[in-house]
Amino acid sequence: MDLISQNHNNKNPNTTLSTQHASSPPPSSSRYENQKRRDWNTFCQYLRNHRPPLSPPSCSGAHVLEFLRYLDQFGKTKVHHQNCAFFGLPNPPAPCPCPLRQAWGSLDALIGRLRAAYEENGGAPDTSPFGSRSVRIFLREVRDFQAKSRGVSYEKKRKRVNNKQITQSPSQPPLPPPQPQQQQQGLSMMANYHHGAT
């Protein structure tokens, strides 16, 4: 979720150029830096809208968890409930009412960017709410549950690449038809590839 940039067109025409020059990112600014700045602005806006309003130095790991749960409404990853018939299936055959959530990979990368932005804005690394134990535990639980819910093992992605290289080797003899267990593993690997972090 990106925070909409403020419009500078309503400023004095004589000062617009210098203002934009001062506030615009340098030409060498990377995509990561741009994303980090947008994430930080979004988090600060969330704190300002909090009741009561908060500032970054006054927020805790609990507030970071509230922010991550708030972002779930914008997620695109289907996460099945444990009582869903498709729980643990990498490729469900039909739709279900289970909710869409932020993928674990997206949350993990977001926390990394926010942690860096916090320190760049004067926060001490040892007091960063983004590095708190509660946030680390939350991310680990999200990763483990999403892996079970979607039938995806994060370790199988690397294996799938290796298998693909083997099967594409021109000197490799034809492989026998996969057994049912191998087919299930293949489905898990394909799901991990096609349903990566959003």
VEXTORMAR-245326 format. One line per 4 residues: number of its first residue (from 0); their letters; for each residue x, y, z of N, C-alpha, C. Coordinates in steps of 0.2 Angstrom, whole numbers. Example, Ala and Ser with C-alpha at 12.3 -4.5 7.8 and 13.67 -1.06 7.14 Angstrom:
BEGIN
0) AS) 66/-28/39/62/-22/39/66/-16/39 ~ 64/-11/35/68/-5/36/64/0/39
END
This chain:
BEGIN
0) MDLI) 4/-6/0/0/0/0/4/6/0 ~ 4/10/-5/8/16/-5/4/22/-3 ~ 7/27/0/4/33/2/4/38/-4 ~ -2/41/-5/-2/45/-11/2/52/-9
4) SQNH) 7/53/-14/11/59/-13/7/66/-13 ~ 9/70/-10/6/77/-9/7/81/-16 ~ 2/84/-18/2/88/-24/5/95/-23 ~ 10/96/-27/14/103/-26/11/108/-30
8) NNKN) 6/107/-34/4/112/-39/1/118/-36 ~ -1/118/-30/-5/123/-27/0/128/-23 ~ 7/127/-25/12/132/-21/13/138/-26 ~ 17/142/-23/19/148/-27/23/146/-33
12) PNTT) 21/148/-39/25/146/-45/33/148/-44 ~ 34/153/-41/41/155/-40/45/151/-36 ~ 42/147/-31/45/142/-27/44/135/-28 ~ 40/134/-33/39/127/-35/45/123/-37
16) LSTQ) 49/126/-41/55/122/-44/60/120/-39 ~ 61/125/-34/66/124/-29/64/119/-24 ~ 57/119/-23/54/115/-18/54/108/-20 ~ 52/107/-27/52/100/-30/60/97/-30
20) HASS) 64/102/-32/71/100/-32/74/97/-25 ~ 71/100/-20/74/99/-13/71/92/-11 ~ 64/91/-13/61/85/-10/61/79/-15 ~ 63/80/-21/62/74/-25/69/70/-24
24) PPPS) 68/63/-25/73/59/-24/79/60/-29 ~ 85/59/-27/91/59/-32/90/54/-38 ~ 93/56/-44/92/51/-49/94/44/-48 ~ 99/44/-43/102/37/-42/98/33/-37
28) SSRY) 93/36/-34/89/33/-29/86/26/-32 ~ 87/21/-29/85/14/-31/78/13/-30 ~ 75/7/-33/68/5/-32/67/4/-24 ~ 72/0/-21/72/-1/-14/71/5/-10
32) ENQK) 75/10/-11/75/16/-7/68/19/-8 ~ 65/19/-14/59/22/-15/53/19/-12 ~ 54/12/-12/49/8/-8/49/9/-1 ~ 56/9/2/57/10/9/54/17/11
36) RRDW) 55/22/7/52/29/9/44/29/9 ~ 41/25/4/34/25/4/31/21/10 ~ 35/15/11/33/11/17/33/15/24 ~ 38/19/24/39/23/30/34/28/31
40) NTFC) 32/32/25/27/37/25/20/34/27 ~ 19/28/24/13/24/26/12/22/33 ~ 18/20/36/17/18/43/16/24/47 ~ 20/30/46/19/36/50/12/39/49
44) QYLR) 9/38/43/2/40/42/-3/36/47 ~ -1/29/47/-5/25/51/-5/27/58 ~ 1/29/61/2/31/68/-2/38/69 ~ -2/42/64/-5/48/65/-13/47/66
48) NHRP) -15/42/62/-22/41/62/-24/36/68 ~ -19/34/72/-21/30/77/-24/33/83 ~ -28/30/87/-32/33/93/-29/30/99 ~ -25/34/103/-23/40/102/-17/40/97
52) PLSP) -16/46/94/-10/47/89/-4/45/92 ~ 1/42/88/7/40/90/13/43/86 ~ 19/43/89/24/45/85/29/39/84 ~ 33/38/79/38/32/79/42/31/85
56) PSCS) 44/36/89/48/34/95/44/31/100 ~ 37/32/100/33/30/106/30/23/104 ~ 30/21/98/27/15/96/31/9/98 ~ 27/3/99/30/-3/102/29/-9/97
60) GAHV) 32/-15/98/31/-20/94/23/-22/93 ~ 19/-21/98/12/-22/98/9/-17/93 ~ 11/-11/92/9/-7/87/11/-9/80 ~ 17/-12/80/19/-14/73/14/-20/71
64) LEFL) 13/-24/76/8/-30/74/1/-28/72 ~ -1/-22/75/-8/-19/73/-7/-17/66 ~ -2/-14/64/-1/-11/58/-1/-17/53 ~ 3/-23/54/3/-28/50/-4/-32/49
68) RYLD) -8/-32/54/-14/-35/54/-19/-30/49 ~ -18/-24/50/-22/-19/46/-20/-20/39 ~ -14/-21/37/-12/-22/30/-15/-28/27 ~ -18/-33/31/-21/-39/28/-26/-38/24
72) QFGK) -30/-33/25/-36/-31/21/-34/-30/13 ~ -28/-28/12/-25/-27/6/-21/-33/3 ~ -21/-39/6/-18/-44/4/-21/-48/-2 ~ -17/-52/-6/-19/-55/-12/-18/-63/-11
76) TKVH) -15/-65/-6/-14/-72/-5/-19/-76/-1 ~ -22/-81/-4/-27/-85/-1/-25/-89/5 ~ -27/-88/11/-25/-92/16/-31/-96/19 ~ -31/-103/18/-37/-107/20/-37/-108/28
80) HQNC) -43/-108/30/-44/-110/37/-43/-117/38 ~ -42/-119/44/-40/-126/46/-46/-131/44 ~ -52/-128/45/-58/-132/44/-60/-132/36 ~ -57/-128/32/-58/-128/25/-56/-135/22
84) AFFG) -60/-137/17/-59/-143/13/-52/-143/9 ~ -50/-137/8/-44/-136/4/-38/-134/8 ~ -39/-135/14/-33/-133/19/-27/-138/17 ~ -21/-135/15/-16/-139/14/-15/-141/7
88) LPNP) -20/-139/2/-19/-141/-5/-16/-135/-9 ~ -11/-137/-12/-7/-131/-16/-11/-129/-22 ~ -16/-133/-25/-20/-131/-30/-27/-132/-29 ~ -31/-129/-25/-38/-130/-24/-42/-131/-30
92) PAPC) -46/-136/-31/-50/-136/-37/-56/-132/-38 ~ -58/-128/-33/-64/-124/-33/-62/-118/-28 ~ -66/-112/-29/-66/-107/-25/-68/-108/-18 ~ -66/-104/-13/-69/-105/-6/-69/-98/-3
96) PCPL) -73/-98/3/-73/-91/6/-68/-89/10 ~ -62/-93/10/-57/-91/15/-54/-84/13 ~ -51/-81/18/-49/-74/16/-42/-73/13 ~ -41/-67/10/-35/-65/7/-31/-62/12
100) RQAW) -25/-63/12/-20/-60/17/-14/-58/14 ~ -10/-54/17/-3/-52/15/1/-58/15 ~ 5/-60/10/9/-66/10/15/-64/15 ~ 17/-70/18/23/-69/23/29/-66/20
104) GSLD) 31/-68/14/37/-64/11/36/-57/10 ~ 30/-55/9/29/-47/8/30/-44/15 ~ 27/-47/20/27/-44/27/35/-44/29 ~ 38/-50/28/45/-50/30/49/-45/27
108) ALIG) 48/-44/20/52/-38/17/50/-32/19 ~ 44/-31/21/41/-24/23/45/-22/30 ~ 45/-27/34/48/-26/41/55/-24/40 ~ 59/-28/36/66/-26/34/67/-19/32
112) RLRA) 62/-16/27/63/-9/25/61/-5/31 ~ 56/-6/35/54/-1/40/59/-1/45 ~ 62/-7/47/67/-7/52/73/-2/50 ~ 75/-3/43/80/2/41/78/9/41
116) AYEE) 72/10/39/70/17/39/70/20/46 ~ 68/16/51/67/18/58/74/21/60 ~ 79/17/58/86/19/60/89/25/56 ~ 87/25/50/89/31/46/86/37/49
120) NGGA) 80/37/52/76/43/55/78/44/62 ~ 83/41/64/86/43/71/84/38/76 ~ 81/32/75/79/27/80/85/23/81 ~ 86/21/87/91/17/89/90/9/88
124) PDTS) 95/6/85/93/-1/83/91/-6/88 ~ 94/-5/94/92/-9/100/85/-8/103 ~ 82/-2/101/75/-1/103/70/-1/98 ~ 72/-3/92/68/-3/86/62/-8/87
128) PFGS) 55/-5/87/50/-10/87/49/-15/82 ~ 52/-14/76/52/-18/71/57/-24/72 ~ 61/-24/76/66/-29/78/64/-33/85 ~ 58/-31/87/56/-34/94/55/-42/93
132) RSVR) 55/-45/99/54/-52/99/47/-54/97 ~ 42/-50/98/35/-51/97/34/-51/89 ~ 37/-46/86/37/-46/78/40/-52/75 ~ 46/-54/78/49/-60/75/45/-66/76
136) IFLR) 42/-67/81/38/-73/83/32/-73/78 ~ 29/-67/77/23/-66/73/25/-68/66 ~ 30/-66/63/32/-67/56/33/-75/55 ~ 36/-78/60/38/-85/60/31/-89/60
140) EVRD) 26/-87/64/20/-90/64/16/-89/58 ~ 16/-83/55/13/-82/48/16/-87/43 ~ 23/-87/43/26/-91/38/24/-98/39 ~ 24/-101/45/23/-108/46/15/-110/44
144) FQAK) 11/-105/46/4/-107/45/2/-106/38 ~ 5/-101/34/3/-100/27/6/-106/23 ~ 12/-109/25/15/-115/22/10/-121/23 ~ 7/-122/29/3/-127/30/-4/-126/26
148) SRGV) -6/-120/27/-13/-118/24/-13/-120/16 ~ -8/-118/13/-7/-118/6/-4/-124/3 ~ -1/-128/8/2/-134/6/9/-133/2 ~ 12/-128/4/18/-125/1/24/-126/6
152) SYEK) 29/-129/4/35/-129/8/40/-124/5 ~ 43/-119/9/47/-114/7/54/-117/5 ~ 56/-123/7/62/-126/5/62/-130/-1 ~ 56/-131/-4/55/-135/-10/56/-131/-16
156) KRKR) 56/-124/-16/57/-120/-21/64/-121/-24 ~ 69/-122/-20/76/-123/-22/77/-130/-26 ~ 73/-135/-23/73/-141/-26/70/-142/-32 ~ 65/-138/-33/62/-138/-40/66/-135/-45
160) VNNK) 70/-130/-44/75/-127/-49/80/-133/-51 ~ 83/-136/-46/87/-141/-47/85/-147/-51 ~ 78/-149/-50/75/-154/-54/74/-152/-61 ~ 72/-146/-62/71/-143/-68/77/-143/-72
164) QITQ) 83/-142/-69/89/-142/-73/91/-149/-75 ~ 90/-154/-71/91/-161/-72/87/-163/-78 ~ 80/-162/-78/76/-164/-83/77/-161/-90 ~ 80/-155/-90/81/-152/-96/88/-153/-99
168) SPSQ) 92/-157/-96/98/-159/-98/98/-164/-104 ~ 101/-162/-110/100/-166/-116/102/-173/-116 ~ 107/-174/-111/110/-181/-111/106/-185/-106 ~ 102/-182/-102/98/-186/-97/93/-191/-100
172) PPLP) 93/-197/-99/88/-202/-102/81/-200/-99 ~ 76/-202/-103/69/-201/-101/68/-204/-94 ~ 64/-200/-90/62/-202/-83/56/-206/-83 ~ 55/-211/-78/49/-215/-78/44/-210/-75
176) PPQP) 37/-213/-77/32/-209/-74/32/-208/-67 ~ 30/-202/-64/30/-200/-57/25/-204/-53 ~ 27/-206/-47/23/-210/-43/18/-205/-40 ~ 13/-207/-37/8/-202/-34/11/-197/-29
180) QQQQ) 16/-200/-25/19/-196/-20/23/-190/-23 ~ 27/-192/-29/31/-188/-32/26/-182/-36 ~ 20/-184/-38/16/-180/-41/13/-174/-36 ~ 12/-177/-30/10/-172/-25/16/-167/-23
184) QGLS) 22/-169/-23/28/-165/-22/28/-160/-28 ~ 27/-162/-34/27/-158/-39/22/-152/-39 ~ 16/-154/-37/11/-149/-36/13/-144/-31 ~ 16/-146/-26/18/-141/-21/23/-137/-23
188) MMAN) 28/-139/-27/33/-135/-30/30/-130/-35 ~ 26/-132/-39/22/-128/-44/19/-122/-40 ~ 15/-124/-35/11/-119/-31/16/-114/-28 ~ 22/-116/-26/26/-111/-23/29/-107/-28
192) YHHG) 29/-109/-34/32/-105/-40/27/-100/-42 ~ 20/-102/-43/15/-98/-46/12/-94/-40 ~ 12/-96/-34/9/-92/-29/14/-89/-24 ~ 19/-86/-27/24/-82/-23/21/-77/-19
196) AT) 26/-73/-15/24/-67/-11/21/-62/-16 ~ 15/-59/-13/12/-53/-17/14/-47/-13
END
